[in-house]
Amino acid sequence: MITIAIAIATGAICVALGLTLYRLVVGPDATDRVLALDTLVIETIALIVLIGIAYGTGMYFEAALLFAMVGFVTTVAFCKFLLRGNVIE
């Protein structure tokens, strides 16, 4: 039963990834592209967690946590760059 749920969730996340990639490429503004990139990070984290559930190991959860921290820092850096023009003051 869990394998069916993982397959359905993986399919839904892959559809979401495709739509987000479309927004990343076509986005009319730089802020839309930054939000799309942040959404891609969240969707990738979800895929990593699903892989961890499917394989039954905790290593993927640690990788997802590290990826989330890096994604947060890059999103903040992009937003700061768009607002002020530089990242380091």
N, C-alpha and C positions, 0 to 999 in steps of 0.2 A: 504494500500500500504506500509506503514512504517513497518507493522508487517512482511510482506514478506521480505523486505530488512533486517530487524533485524535477521530473521531466516537464510537467506543466509549468512550474515556476521558472525553469530554465528557458523554456520557450517564450514565456511572457517577458522575461528580462531581456532576451535577445531582441524581441520586437521593440522594447523600450530603448535598447541600445541603438537600433537602427533609426528610430525616430529622433533620438537625441543627436546622433551623428548628422542627420539631415539638418537639424537646427544649428549645429556647430558650423556646418559648411555654408548654409544659406542665411544664417542670422543677419538681420539688417544692421545690427549695431554691435560694438565691441562688448558691451555689457551682456547682451544676449549670448554671445560666444563664451564669455566667462561663466555664466550660469549653466550653459550647456556642458562646459568642461567639468564643472562641479557635479552636475548630474551624472555625467559619465563615470566619475570617480565613485559616486554612490552606487551606481549600477554594477560597476566592476567589483566593488566590495561585496555586494549581494551575490554575485556569481562565485566569488572566492568562498563565501560562507556556504553556499550550496554544495560546492565541491567538497568542503570539509565535512558536511553532513553526509554526503554520499559515500565518502571514503572512511568516515568514522574516526578521523584523527584530529587532534587539536592544533597541529602545526598550521593548518590553513587559517584558523581563527586568529592566531598570532600574526600571520601575514596580513590578514584583513585589518587588524588593529593598526599595524604599522602603516599600511596603505592609507588608512583613514587619517592618521596624523599628518602624513606627508600631503595628502590632498587638501586638508584644512589649511596648512601653511601656504601652499601654493595658491589657493583661492584668496586668502588674505593678501598675499603679495600682489596678485594680479589686480585686485580691487584697489589696493593702495597705489599701485602704479597708474591705474586709470584715473584716480582722483587727483593725485598730486604730481604725477610725472616722474617720480623716482620712488624707489623702494626703501633705500637707506637714507635716513635724514642726517 
